[in-house]
Amino acid sequence: LTLETNKTYRYEPGKCMTFTMGIKADVTGGVGNLNGTTVFSRASWGARNDTDIYRFAVEGNGDFFVERITPYAETCLKIYRKDFIDPLDGGGPSGLNIDFNKITMYSIEFSWYGAIGANFYAYVPYGNGEAKWVRIASLTGSNRYTRPVLTSPHMRLFAELYIPMGCTKMQSMGLYGSSVYMDGNFRDTLKYYSASTSRKPIEKNI
């Protein structure tokens, strides 16, 4: 099940671009089978185009990671929670915890001059009604690659829930608002609309 913006958001050289999403996901214990191989449910969200993905993801076995997938770099990068700058498990620099079953704001920030890095953040509550952005992981790009990482500056916001065949436990994911920020102004005018829809349960495993 995938939610994705129709509109693409174009990066402009020399500016910083930020994709922010409010997400809640419950994929705990989601396990199935694919061609005889054990696979887990996965909730993922972030920014992508036809060839490249920058995303957060949490899987049914409890793995939480950030990832860049692109065929144009020498290597794709996946950083697991144990290697985060702050794993948000109570033992990191901030001392804070994250609960995937509660709505949390996540953010991906990058600037692009052909060889792209990215910062991944979560907005985590602490104390009495307070919250702050915590940088959980970074992908560095400068002076690492021999060719451009991205071939297109046009990105879409997306949220995706994957449920493997044979998974019998209820899995869910919610998107509670999203935004795109860029230094300065977008050159084109954005128009926002709202629409109501009935709830659409998943009738079968996908």
Residue pairs with C-beta under 8 A, 6 or more apart in sequence:
1 160
1 161
1 163
1 173
1 202
1 206
2 158
2 159
2 160
2 161
3 158
3 159
3 160
3 175
4 156
4 157
4 158
4 159
5 156
5 157
5 158
5 178
6 156
7 156
7 190
8 49
8 154
8 155
8 156
9 17
9 19
9 47
9 154
9 155
9 156
9 157
9 180
9 182
9 186
10 153
10 154
10 155
10 186
11 17
11 110
11 112
11 153
11 154
11 155
11 182
12 153
12 182
12 184
12 187
13 112
13 113
14 111
15 111
15 182
15 183
15 184
16 109
16 110
16 111
16 182
16 183
17 109
17 110
17 111
17 112
17 155
17 180
17 181
17 182
17 183
18 107
18 108
18 109
18 180
18 181
18 182
19 46
19 47
19 54
19 107
19 108
19 109
19 155
19 157
19 178
19 179
19 180
20 105
20 106
20 107
20 178
20 179
20 180
20 181
21 45
21 46
21 105
21 106
21 107
21 157
21 159
21 175
21 177
21 178
21 179
22 103
22 104
22 105
22 106
22 175
22 176
22 177
22 178
23 43
23 45
23 56
23 103
23 104
23 106
23 159
23 173
23 174
23 175
23 176
24 100
24 101
24 102
24 103
24 104
24 172
24 173
24 174
24 176
25 43
25 58
25 100
25 101
25 161
25 172
25 173
25 174
26 100
26 101
26 170
26 171
26 172
26 173
27 40
27 41
27 42
27 43
27 58
27 59
27 60
27 161
27 171
27 172
27 173
28 60
28 62
28 169
29 60
29 169
30 40
30 41
30 42
30 59
30 60
30 163
30 164
30 167
30 169
30 171
31 38
31 39
31 40
31 41
31 60
31 61
31 164
31 166
31 167
31 169
32 38
32 39
32 40
32 41
32 163
32 164
32 165
32 166
32 167
32 205
33 39
33 164
33 165
33 166
34 164
34 165
39 164
40 59
40 60
40 61
40 63
40 164
41 59
41 60
41 161
41 162
41 163
41 164
41 167
41 171
42 57
42 58
42 59
42 60
42 160
42 161
42 162
43 57
43 58
43 100
43 159
43 160
43 161
43 162
43 171
43 173
44 55
44 56
44 57
44 58
44 159
44 160
44 162
45 55
45 56
45 57
45 106
45 158
45 159
45 160
45 175
46 53
46 54
46 55
46 56
46 108
46 157
46 158
47 53
47 54
47 55
47 108
47 155
47 156
47 157
47 158
48 54
48 55
48 155
48 156
48 158
49 150
49 152
49 154
49 155
49 156
50 152
51 70
51 71
51 72
51 151
51 152
52 68
52 69
52 70
52 72
52 149
52 150
52 151
52 152
52 155
53 67
53 68
53 69
53 70
54 66
54 67
54 68
54 108
54 110
54 118
54 155
55 66
55 67
55 69
55 108
55 158
56 64
56 65
56 66
56 106
56 108
56 120
57 63
57 64
57 65
57 66
57 67
58 64
58 100
60 167
60 171
63 80
63 81
64 80
64 81
64 100
65 78
65 79
65 80
65 81
66 78
66 79
66 84
66 120
66 136
66 137
66 139
67 76
67 77
67 78
67 79
68 76
68 77
68 78
68 118
68 139
69 76
70 76
70 149
70 150
72 147
72 148
72 149
72 150
72 151
73 145
73 149
74 145
74 146
77 139
79 137
79 139
81 87
81 89
83 137
84 92
84 136
84 137
85 92
85 93
85 135
85 136
85 137
85 138
86 92
86 93
86 94
86 96
86 134
86 135
86 136
87 136
88 94
88 96
88 97
88 98
88 122
88 124
88 134
88 136
89 97
89 98
90 96
90 97
94 124
94 126
94 132
94 134
96 124
96 125
96 126
96 134
97 124
98 104
98 122
98 124
103 174
103 176
104 122
104 123
104 124
105 122
105 123
106 120
106 121
106 122
106 123
107 120
107 121
107 122
107 123
107 133
108 118
108 119
108 120
108 121
109 118
109 119
109 121
110 116
110 117
110 118
110 119
111 117
112 150
112 153
114 148
114 149
114 150
115 141
115 142
115 143
115 144
115 145
115 148
115 149
116 141
116 149
116 150
117 138
117 139
117 140
117 141
117 142
118 138
118 139
118 141
119 135
119 137
119 138
119 139
120 135
120 136
120 137
120 138
121 133
121 134
121 135
121 136
122 133
122 134
122 136
123 131
123 132
123 133
123 134
124 131
124 132
124 134
125 131
126 132
141 149
157 178
157 180
159 173
159 175
161 171
161 172
161 173
162 206
163 171
163 202
163 205
163 206
164 205
165 205
166 205
167 205
